[in-house]
């Protein structure tokens, strides 16, 4: 039976890890949040602007796949790997302050993505060493921290309206360096460590060899097709709507974008609570059905009224990320326990590769159809496919290993 002191210790570890993740993840969309200013000041083309966002995704893919091929998350102590990667992310992000040309800026964003691959998957595994019971809720808090961190550049921009765009970059880099110190000095592994792996590249492919893990990954891939394209381009959608909608919800497109993305924190906590109670498969399926419905319907709210646009957008912000942690929780329960970090990194590597395509094609579709109003319909097939995969997983006997039998 868990002692009260042990319970306090694990919740303290949860709080510290989440605070650290919020700090580091401010670098993810730091350039995306200031794209209007960068386009105006540097004369970026539409393609260059899109790649400032997509380079982070591509860098994350390369970093995640590279670390999984050498089993790095299962060999190096997680807090050390996260701290080193956080410093690299801060430095790469801060290099934007040097006013580089478009090519160097895109490369810097790529390096930022590589560095974040050394933070996000290991942080998930680090969290899991503190929790067996309640792991779904704990990982929900962690993805909530990721969500809040990803939304912070929009808040920085909204609160410093009229200030130089470099303020947003400076705040994001400073937050990341502070988080690096936190991981290096205050956070360690919990009482439920996973087995320590040795170098074995074959394991990078073996994590996909079982049908349950494959279905969990397909569910994750469908979820990812929708998530980052929505996060990346909601500011553009809101900015287009703001041109004709007055008054505009929360006063500006940046503030609405912050509220929408940050609302996902509530979704992550709700997803964790539901997942531990009614099951991983039912929770993820329900979230994807709701988020897909929002992607399909938000175009009808483009012209207002403002309260309806805000309501649908916030529900979308809650549900589009609310299931994310549960796909990772499922992998920690279904995979070989000696290679959980590798399994998570590989799942995310392929998942984020899909986000590169979704982020790239969404503005192209918007241009083809004459605006942003109906562009997000493109994202609907993702949650449909993901829902089918997770409901199929629920029928398999191996699903009994999820959430202590809650499917």
C-alpha positions as CSV (number, residue, x, y, z in Angstrom):
1,X,0.0,0.0,0.0
2,X,1.3,3.4,-0.9
3,X,2.6,5.5,2.1
4,X,1.3,9.1,2.4
5,X,4.9,10.4,2.1
6,X,5.4,8.4,-1.1
7,X,2.2,9.9,-2.5
8,X,3.3,13.4,-1.7
9,X,6.7,12.7,-3.3
10,X,5.3,11.5,-6.6
11,X,2.9,14.4,-6.9
12,X,5.7,16.8,-6.2
13,X,7.7,15.1,-8.9
14,X,4.7,15.4,-11.2
15,X,4.5,19.2,-10.5
16,X,8.2,19.7,-11.1
17,X,8.2,17.8,-14.4
18,X,5.2,19.7,-15.6
19,X,6.7,23.0,-14.7
20,X,9.9,22.1,-16.6
21,X,7.9,20.9,-19.7
22,X,5.9,24.2,-19.8
23,X,9.2,26.1,-19.8
24,X,10.9,24.1,-22.6
25,X,7.9,23.8,-24.8
26,X,7.6,27.6,-25.1
27,X,10.2,27.3,-27.9
28,X,7.9,25.0,-30.1
29,X,5.7,27.8,-31.5
30,X,7.8,30.8,-30.7
31,X,8.4,31.6,-34.4
32,X,4.8,30.6,-35.4
33,X,3.4,33.2,-33.0
34,X,5.4,36.0,-34.5
35,X,5.0,35.0,-38.2
36,X,3.0,38.1,-39.1
37,X,5.8,40.3,-37.8
38,X,8.5,38.2,-39.5
39,X,6.7,38.2,-42.8
40,X,6.3,42.0,-42.7
41,X,9.9,42.7,-41.5
42,X,11.8,40.1,-43.6
43,X,9.6,39.8,-46.6
44,X,9.2,36.0,-46.1
45,X,7.4,34.1,-48.9
46,X,4.4,31.9,-48.0
47,X,6.6,28.8,-48.4
48,X,9.4,30.2,-46.1
49,X,6.8,31.2,-43.5
50,X,5.3,27.7,-43.5
51,X,8.7,26.1,-43.1
52,X,9.5,28.2,-40.0
53,X,6.8,26.1,-38.4
54,X,7.3,22.8,-40.2
55,X,11.1,22.8,-39.6
56,X,10.4,22.2,-35.9
57,X,8.2,19.3,-36.7
58,X,10.8,17.8,-39.1
59,X,13.6,18.3,-36.6
60,X,11.5,16.5,-34.0
61,X,11.0,13.6,-36.4
62,X,14.7,13.3,-37.2
63,X,15.6,13.6,-33.5
64,X,13.0,11.1,-32.3
65,X,13.9,8.5,-35.0
66,X,17.6,8.9,-34.4
67,X,17.3,8.5,-30.6
68,X,15.1,5.5,-31.0
69,X,17.5,3.8,-33.4
70,X,20.2,3.9,-30.8
71,X,17.8,3.4,-27.9
72,X,19.1,6.7,-26.4
73,X,16.0,7.2,-24.1
74,X,16.6,3.8,-22.6
75,X,20.4,4.2,-22.1
76,X,21.0,7.8,-20.9
77,X,19.6,9.0,-17.6
78,X,16.4,10.8,-18.5
79,X,16.9,14.0,-16.5
80,X,20.4,14.5,-18.0
81,X,19.1,13.9,-21.5
82,X,16.3,16.4,-21.0
83,X,18.5,19.0,-19.4
84,X,21.1,18.9,-22.2
85,X,18.3,18.9,-24.9
86,X,16.6,21.9,-23.2
87,X,19.8,24.0,-23.3
88,X,20.2,23.1,-27.0
89,X,16.6,24.2,-27.7
90,X,17.1,27.5,-25.9
91,X,20.3,28.3,-27.8
92,X,18.7,27.4,-31.2
93,X,15.7,29.5,-30.4
94,X,17.8,32.4,-29.2
95,X,19.7,32.4,-32.5
96,X,16.7,34.0,-34.1
97,X,17.7,37.2,-32.2
98,X,20.8,37.4,-34.5
99,X,18.4,38.4,-37.3
100,X,19.5,35.6,-39.7
101,X,18.2,35.2,-43.2
102,X,15.3,32.8,-43.9
103,X,17.5,29.8,-44.6
104,X,19.4,30.0,-41.3
105,X,16.2,30.8,-39.4
106,X,14.6,27.6,-40.8
107,X,17.7,25.6,-39.9
108,X,17.6,27.0,-36.3
109,X,14.0,25.9,-36.0
110,X,15.0,22.5,-37.3
111,X,17.6,22.2,-34.5
112,X,15.0,23.3,-32.0
113,X,12.9,20.4,-33.1
114,X,15.8,17.9,-32.8
115,X,16.4,19.2,-29.3
116,X,12.7,18.9,-28.3
117,X,12.9,15.2,-29.3
118,X,15.3,14.8,-26.4
119,X,12.7,16.4,-24.0
120,X,9.2,15.2,-24.8
121,X,9.5,11.4,-25.1
122,X,12.0,11.1,-22.2
123,X,9.7,13.3,-20.1
124,X,6.8,10.9,-20.7
125,X,9.0,8.0,-19.6
126,X,10.3,9.9,-16.6
127,X,6.8,10.6,-15.5
128,X,5.9,6.9,-15.9
129,X,8.6,5.9,-13.4
130,X,6.7,7.8,-10.7
131,X,3.2,6.4,-11.5
132,X,1.8,2.9,-12.0
133,X,-1.7,3.5,-10.6
134,X,-3.1,6.7,-12.0
135,X,-0.6,6.8,-14.9
136,X,-3.2,8.0,-17.4
137,X,-4.0,11.0,-15.2
138,X,-0.3,11.8,-14.6
139,X,0.5,11.6,-18.3
140,X,-2.6,13.8,-18.9
141,X,-1.1,16.4,-16.6
142,X,2.2,16.2,-18.6
143,X,0.6,16.6,-22.0
144,X,-1.4,19.5,-20.4
145,X,2.0,21.0,-19.5
146,X,3.1,20.5,-23.1
147,X,-0.1,22.2,-24.3
148,X,0.3,25.2,-22.0
149,X,3.9,25.6,-23.0
150,X,3.0,25.5,-26.7
151,X,0.4,28.2,-26.2
152,X,2.6,30.6,-24.2
153,X,4.2,32.3,-27.3
154,X,0.7,33.4,-28.3
155,X,0.2,34.9,-24.8
156,X,3.6,36.5,-24.9
157,X,2.7,38.1,-28.2
158,X,-0.8,39.2,-27.1
159,X,0.6,40.8,-23.9
160,X,3.5,42.6,-25.6
161,X,1.4,43.9,-28.5
162,X,3.3,46.7,-30.2
163,X,6.6,45.5,-28.7
164,X,9.4,44.1,-30.8
165,X,9.0,40.4,-31.8
166,X,12.3,39.7,-30.2
167,X,10.7,40.0,-26.8
168,X,8.7,36.8,-27.5
169,X,11.9,34.9,-28.6
170,X,13.8,36.2,-25.5
171,X,11.0,35.1,-23.1
172,X,10.8,31.6,-24.7
173,X,14.6,31.0,-24.5
174,X,14.8,32.3,-20.9
175,X,12.0,30.0,-19.9
176,X,13.7,27.0,-21.5
177,X,17.0,27.7,-19.8
178,X,15.3,27.9,-16.4
179,X,13.6,24.5,-17.2
180,X,17.0,23.0,-18.0
181,X,18.3,23.9,-14.6
182,X,15.2,22.4,-13.0
183,X,15.6,19.1,-14.7
184,X,19.3,19.0,-14.0
185,X,19.1,19.8,-10.3
186,X,15.7,18.9,-8.9
187,X,14.2,16.0,-10.8
188,X,15.2,12.3,-10.8
189,X,13.7,8.9,-11.7
190,X,10.9,7.5,-9.6
191,X,10.5,4.2,-7.7
192,X,9.1,2.3,-10.7
193,X,12.1,2.4,-13.1
194,X,12.0,0.6,-16.4
195,X,14.7,-1.9,-17.4
196,X,18.0,-0.4,-18.6
197,X,18.5,-1.2,-22.2
198,X,21.7,-1.8,-24.2
199,X,22.2,-0.8,-27.8
200,X,19.9,-2.9,-30.0
201,X,18.7,-1.2,-33.2
202,X,16.4,-4.1,-34.1
203,X,14.2,-3.1,-31.2
204,X,13.3,0.1,-33.0
205,X,11.3,-2.0,-35.4
206,X,10.2,-4.7,-33.0
207,X,8.0,-2.2,-31.1
208,X,5.7,-2.2,-34.1
209,X,5.6,-6.0,-34.4
210,X,2.5,-6.6,-32.3
211,X,-1.0,-5.8,-33.5
212,X,-2.1,-4.0,-30.2
213,X,0.8,-1.6,-30.4
214,X,0.2,-1.1,-34.2
215,X,-3.4,-0.2,-33.5
216,X,-2.5,2.2,-30.7
217,X,0.0,3.8,-33.0
218,X,-2.6,4.2,-35.8
219,X,-4.9,5.8,-33.4
220,X,-2.1,8.2,-32.5
221,X,-1.3,8.9,-36.1
222,X,-4.9,9.9,-36.8
223,X,-4.9,12.1,-33.8
224,X,-1.6,13.8,-34.9
225,X,-2.9,14.4,-38.4
226,X,-5.4,16.8,-36.9
227,X,-3.6,18.2,-33.8
228,X,-0.5,20.2,-35.0
229,X,-2.1,21.5,-38.2
230,X,-4.9,23.0,-36.0
231,X,-2.4,24.4,-33.5
232,X,-0.1,25.8,-36.3
233,X,-2.8,27.4,-38.4
234,X,-5.5,28.5,-36.0
235,X,-3.9,31.9,-35.7
236,X,-4.2,32.3,-39.5
237,X,-7.8,31.1,-39.4
238,X,-8.6,33.5,-36.5
239,X,-6.8,36.4,-38.2
240,X,-8.9,35.9,-41.3
241,X,-12.1,35.8,-39.3
242,X,-11.1,38.9,-37.3
243,X,-11.1,41.0,-40.5
244,X,-14.9,40.9,-40.7
245,X,-16.0,39.8,-37.2
246,X,-16.4,42.7,-34.8
247,X,-16.3,42.5,-31.8
248,X,-13.8,39.6,-31.9
249,X,-13.7,37.0,-29.2
250,X,-11.1,37.9,-26.5
251,X,-10.0,41.0,-28.3
252,X,-7.5,39.7,-30.8
253,X,-6.6,36.7,-32.9
254,X,-3.5,36.1,-30.8
255,X,-5.4,36.0,-27.5
256,X,-8.1,33.8,-28.9
257,X,-5.3,31.4,-30.2
258,X,-3.8,31.3,-26.7
259,X,-7.1,30.6,-25.0
260,X,-8.0,27.9,-27.6
261,X,-4.6,26.1,-27.3
262,X,-4.3,26.6,-23.5
263,X,-7.8,25.2,-23.0
264,X,-6.3,21.9,-24.0
265,X,-4.9,21.7,-20.5
266,X,-8.4,21.0,-19.2
267,X,-8.8,18.4,-21.9
268,X,-5.7,16.6,-20.9
269,X,-6.7,16.4,-17.3
270,X,-10.2,15.3,-18.2
271,X,-8.8,12.7,-20.6
272,X,-6.5,11.3,-17.9
273,X,-9.4,11.0,-15.4
274,X,-11.7,9.3,-17.9
275,X,-9.0,7.1,-19.3
276,X,-8.1,5.6,-15.8
277,X,-11.9,5.1,-15.1
278,X,-13.5,4.0,-18.4
279,X,-10.5,3.0,-20.4
280,X,-7.9,4.2,-22.9
281,X,-9.8,3.1,-26.0
282,X,-13.2,4.6,-25.1
283,X,-11.6,7.9,-24.0
284,X,-9.5,8.4,-27.0
285,X,-12.4,7.5,-29.4
286,X,-14.7,9.9,-27.7
287,X,-12.2,12.7,-27.8
288,X,-11.5,12.1,-31.5
289,X,-15.2,12.0,-32.4
290,X,-15.7,15.4,-30.7
291,X,-12.6,17.0,-32.1
292,X,-13.4,15.8,-35.6
293,X,-16.9,17.2,-35.3
294,X,-15.4,20.6,-34.4
295,X,-13.0,20.5,-37.3
296,X,-16.0,19.8,-39.6
297,X,-18.2,22.5,-38.1
298,X,-16.0,25.5,-37.2
299,X,-16.2,26.8,-40.8
300,X,-19.9,27.5,-40.2
301,X,-18.9,29.8,-37.3
302,X,-16.3,31.8,-39.4
303,X,-18.7,34.8,-39.8
304,X,-19.9,34.7,-36.3
305,X,-21.5,35.3,-34.0
306,X,-18.3,35.7,-32.0
307,X,-19.5,33.7,-29.0
308,X,-20.3,30.7,-31.2
309,X,-16.9,30.8,-32.9
310,X,-15.2,31.0,-29.5
311,X,-17.3,28.2,-28.0
312,X,-16.6,25.7,-30.9
313,X,-13.0,26.7,-31.0
314,X,-12.5,26.1,-27.2
315,X,-14.3,22.7,-27.4
316,X,-12.0,21.9,-30.2
317,X,-9.0,23.0,-28.2
318,X,-10.0,20.8,-25.3
319,X,-10.7,17.7,-27.3
320,X,-8.0,17.9,-30.0
321,X,-5.3,17.3,-27.3
322,X,-7.3,15.6,-24.5
323,X,-6.6,12.1,-25.8
324,X,-2.9,12.6,-26.6
325,X,-1.4,11.3,-23.4
326,X,-3.5,8.2,-23.5
327,X,-1.9,6.9,-26.7
328,X,1.5,7.2,-24.9
329,X,0.1,5.6,-21.8
330,X,-1.1,2.7,-23.9
331,X,2.4,2.2,-25.4
332,X,4.0,2.2,-21.9
333,X,1.6,-0.6,-21.0
334,X,1.7,-2.7,-24.2
335,X,5.4,-2.4,-25.1
336,X,8.4,-4.5,-24.0
337,X,9.2,-2.8,-20.6
338,X,13.0,-2.7,-21.4
339,X,12.3,-0.5,-24.5
340,X,9.5,1.8,-23.5
341,X,11.5,5.0,-24.2
342,X,12.4,3.6,-27.7
343,X,8.8,2.7,-28.3
344,X,7.6,6.2,-27.3
345,X,10.2,7.9,-29.4
346,X,9.4,5.8,-32.5
347,X,5.7,6.4,-32.1
348,X,6.2,10.1,-31.9
349,X,8.7,10.1,-34.7
350,X,6.3,8.7,-37.2
351,X,3.4,10.7,-35.7
352,X,5.2,14.0,-36.1
353,X,6.3,13.0,-39.6
354,X,2.5,13.1,-40.4
355,X,2.2,16.5,-38.9
356,X,4.8,17.8,-41.4
357,X,2.5,16.8,-44.3
358,X,-0.6,18.2,-42.6
359,X,1.0,21.5,-41.7
360,X,2.4,21.8,-45.3
361,X,-0.8,21.0,-47.1
362,X,-3.4,22.9,-45.0
363,X,-2.4,26.5,-46.2
364,X,-2.2,25.1,-49.7
365,X,-5.8,23.9,-49.5
366,X,-6.8,27.2,-47.9
367,X,-5.3,29.1,-50.9
368,X,-7.0,26.7,-53.4
369,X,-10.5,27.2,-51.9
370,X,-10.1,30.9,-51.5
371,X,-9.6,31.3,-47.8
372,X,-9.4,29.7,-44.3
373,X,-13.1,29.2,-43.7
374,X,-13.3,25.6,-44.7
375,X,-9.6,24.6,-44.7
376,X,-9.8,22.5,-41.5
377,X,-12.2,20.0,-43.1
378,X,-9.0,18.5,-44.5
379,X,-8.2,17.3,-41.0
380,X,-11.4,15.3,-40.4
381,X,-10.2,11.9,-41.8
382,X,-7.5,11.7,-39.1
383,X,-9.8,11.4,-36.1
384,X,-12.1,9.1,-38.1
385,X,-9.2,6.6,-38.8
386,X,-7.9,6.9,-35.2
387,X,-11.3,6.2,-33.7
388,X,-11.7,3.0,-35.8
389,X,-8.2,1.8,-34.7
390,X,-8.8,2.4,-31.0
391,X,-12.2,0.7,-31.0
392,X,-10.6,-2.3,-32.8
393,X,-7.9,-2.4,-30.2
394,X,-10.5,-2.5,-27.5
395,X,-11.8,-5.8,-28.8
396,X,-8.4,-7.6,-28.5
397,X,-7.5,-9.6,-25.4
398,X,-4.2,-7.6,-25.0
399,X,-6.3,-4.5,-24.2
400,X,-6.8,-5.9,-20.7
401,X,-3.3,-4.6,-20.0
402,X,-4.5,-1.1,-20.5
403,X,-5.3,1.0,-17.4
404,X,-5.4,-2.1,-15.1
405,X,-8.1,-3.6,-17.3
406,X,-10.1,-0.5,-18.2
407,X,-10.3,-0.6,-22.0
